[in-house]
Amino acid sequence: MLVKRIFYYLVGLSLGSIAVYFFWQKKNATFDYGMDSRTLKTIRIKKRLFSEDAKTAMRKFEIDTLKISTILTTGDVDFGKGSPRERPCAKYYVTGTKELKNVSLLIKRCDSTATIEKIIVE
């Protein structure tokens, strides 16, 4: 009797999980609850500007805006190297992952803009 109830529970849970997965996938919803994810999302939604130093580094190392966008989507934020509590504009140090792990960005996030201050390639 108990085994039968557990079986029905697991079947219902599995079907419900699959339905929720497809529902959220079509809604294009994101779950940005971690510190890195929230920070990167707030940087991504702001108007993006590039300093002259960053533009020079982009030309020198052949980094395009797609690579910058990839870092701002999947990168790791190092809060120790930045100044996240600085007012009026916080500064963040973001390092790329996988094939972009040697590229880091120093970003200054203000109320309506996010300026890529430096691009560091190691």
N, C-alpha and C positions, 0 to 999 in steps of 0.2 A: 504494500500500500504506500509506504513512504518512498520507495524507489520510483513508483509510478508518478507520484507528485513531483519529485525532483526532476524526472524526465520531462514532464509537461512544463515545468518552470523553465528548464534550460532551453526547450524548443521555443517557447514564447519569448524568452530573453534574446535568443539568437535572431529570430525573425524581427523583433523590435529594433535590435541594434542595426541590422542590415537596413531596415526602412529609415531609421534616423540618419545613418551614414549617407544614403542616397539623397535624402531630403536636404541635408546641410551642404552636400556637394553641389547641388543645383543652385542653392542660394549664394554660393561663393562666399560663405562666411569664414572668418578667420578667428582663431582663438589665441589672442595675443595677451596672455596673462602673466608671462614671465617678465622679469625686469628688462632683459635684452629685447624681447619681442615688442614690448610697449614702447621702449625708447626708439627702436628702429622704425616702428610704425609712425610715431609722431614726426620723425625726421622725413620719412617718405611722403607724408601727406602735405608737407609744407613746400612752398616754392623753392626750388633748388637753384642756388647760385654757386659760381666757381670763382675763387680768387685767381689772380694772375699766376701765383706760384703753382696752384693746382693745375691750371691750364698748361703751363710749361711742362710740368711732370707728365701730364696726359699725352702731350705730343712726344716727349722724350721716350717714354716707356710704352707707347702705343696702347694706352688705356682709353677705351671709349665709354660712353655713358651707359651702355648695356652692362659692362663690367661693374661700374659704380652702382647701378641699380641692383645687380646680383649681390654685391657686398652689403647693400642696405636692406636686402631681404633675408640673407642667410648668415650674415656676419656675426661676430662676437664683439660685444661692447666691453671694453676694459675700463671700468669706472675709476680705477686707481690712477690711470694715466690721464684722465680727463678732469674737468671741473664741473661736475653735474649740478652743483648747487650755486654756481656763479650767477649773479644777476647783472644786467637784465638778460644776458645770453649765456646759456650753459654750453660747455664744450665737452665733446665726446670723442673717444679714441676707438675706432671700429676696425677690426681686423677681419679680413676675408677668410673663407674656409675652403677646403678642398684645393682646387687648382689655383685659387686666388689667395692662398694662405700667406704669401709673401707680400701682399699689398695691404696697407693700412691707411685709414683716412682719419684726419683730424677735422671734426665737424663742429661748427658753431651754430647752435640752434637758438633762434630768437622767436618772437611771437608769431611772425608770419613767414619767416624765411629760414632756410637751412643752408649755410654757406660751407662748402668744402674748402677749408683753409689750406690743408696740405695733403699731399698724397705721398706716402712713404713706401718705397719698394726696397725690400731687403734681399 
